[in-house]
């Protein structure tokens, strides 16, 4: 995982919702990060950050999210506050410093912008959480890592042949990344 790139992506997603902090809570932040990485892996053969995602109650969550949010708070880039939202506690991210997208390629930047719009503007926390509860999420145990290659799977049972194919795809993508 590229920790600085992950931290930059977290800051950038929060910054993108700075005009309406109520629009982005922890559930939507986690889904925006997950979709950005997994869609990049699907379309470009390489995740943006390489963060590890694990199954949690409300969908996939990046493992390093809490320490990175603390770092961003300590650096003064943003603050996290809990607020009441329709009778539930929700985290809001208040951005104190502009974020940059310079760490993204033009293709990644376009993808991330589309993901942010989809997650934050076209979905509620409940609808995006439900959407992330797909067959791959259901197959994982709570706390289990969800490998990137699962983005290639289709609904149904994964066979040993499916896993071999996905690992071959992953190996090819890694070899291309090394060659670049």
N, C-alpha and C positions, 0 to 999 in steps of 0.2 A: 504494500500500500504506500502511496505517496501521501504522507501525512500533511504536508504543507498544501498540497493540491486539495486534499479533503477539507482542510480547515478553510481554505479559500472558497471552496464550493458551498460550504455551510454558510459562511459570511455572505456570499453572493446571493444565495437563495433568500436569506433573511432580508438583505438589503433590497431585493426585488419587490418585497412586500412592505417596504418601509412606510408607504403612504397609508396603509390600512393594516396595522399590526394584528387586528382581530382576524384577518384573512388567513394567517399562518400560525398554526399551533404545532405542537410536537408531532402529532400524527401526520399532518400534511408535510412538515419538514422531512420527516423520515421517508415518506413516500416519494417526495421530489428527489431526494438523494438516491434512493433505490432505483427509481425509474430512470434517472439520468445515467447512472452507472450501467444498469442492465440493458437499456436501450442502446447505449454507446457500444457495449459489448456485442449486441446483436447486429448493429448496423456497420460498425467500424472494426470489429474484431478485437477491441480493447476497451476496457472500462476506463472511465475518466479518472477515477481515483484509485481503484483497486481495493477499496475498503471491503471488509468482510461483513456480510449481512446475516443476521440470525432471525429465526422465527420467534416472534413474540405475539401476544394476544391480539394486538391490533394490526398485525402484518409484519413484514420484514423491517428490521431496524439495524442500522450500521453499528457495529460493535464499539467504535471509538467515539460515538456521538457525545456522550456525557463529558468525558475529559476534554474534548475539543470545545464544547460550549463553555466549559469552565475557563479554558485558556483564552477564548475570545472575550469573555467577561473580564478576566484579569488584565488583558491588554487594552481594555476600554473600547473595544470594537462594537460591543453590544451588551445588553443586559437582558436577563431572562426574568420575567415576573409571572407569578401565578395570578389568575383572575377568574372570576366566576362567569361562566358562559352557559346560559340556559340551565342553571342549577348544578352544573358540573365545574370542576376545577380544570382550567386550561392554561397552558404555558403560552406566553406571548414573547416575542423577540423584538426588543427596542434597539434599533441600530443607531450607534453614536458616531460611526465613521463610515465614509463611503467605501464601497467594495469595488473591486476591479474584476473584469472578465478576461484580463490579459493572459491568464493561465490556461485559457481554453483556446482550442483551434477554432477557426471560423465554423466548421461543421459542428463541433461540440457546443459552441455558443448558441447556434440555431436550435440544436436539440434541447439544450437546457432551457432556453426561452419557451419552447413549445411545452416542455414538461411543466414548467412553473405555471404557465397559463392553464394547462389542463388540470393540474392538481389544485391550484389556488383559486382559479376563477370559475372553472366548470364543474367542480366537485365540492361536496361537503366533506368534513372529516369522516363521517360515517360512510358515505358512498365510496370514497377512495380507499378506505380501510376494507370495506366489503369486496371491492374489486381486487385488492391485493391478496385476498383469501382464495387463491387459485389452487389448482391441483398440486402444484409444486409445494406451496405453503402447507397444504393439508397433509402432504406426505412426510413433512419434516416434524421432528419432535420439538417441543418448546426448548428454545435455546440452541437448537442445532443450526449449524451454518448452512446457508442456501448457496450452493456453488453457482458461479456465473453460467456455466454451460447449460444449466436447466432452462435458460431462456430459449434454447432451441427445442425444448420438448413440447409435445402437444398433449392435450388432455388424454388421459389413459394411463396404462401401466408402462413404466419404463422397463425395457428389457436390458439384458447384458449387452446386446448389440447396440442399443441406444447409447449406453454409457461409453462403450468403446468408440463409437462415432464421435460423441461429444468431446471425449478426451483427445481424440485425434484433431478435432477442430481447435481445441484449446492449445494443443501443442503447436499446431501450425501458426496460430495467431501469435503465440509467444516467440516463435522462431522469426516471424516477420518483424516483430517489435525489436528483437535483438539486432536483426540485420539493418534496421533503420538507424 
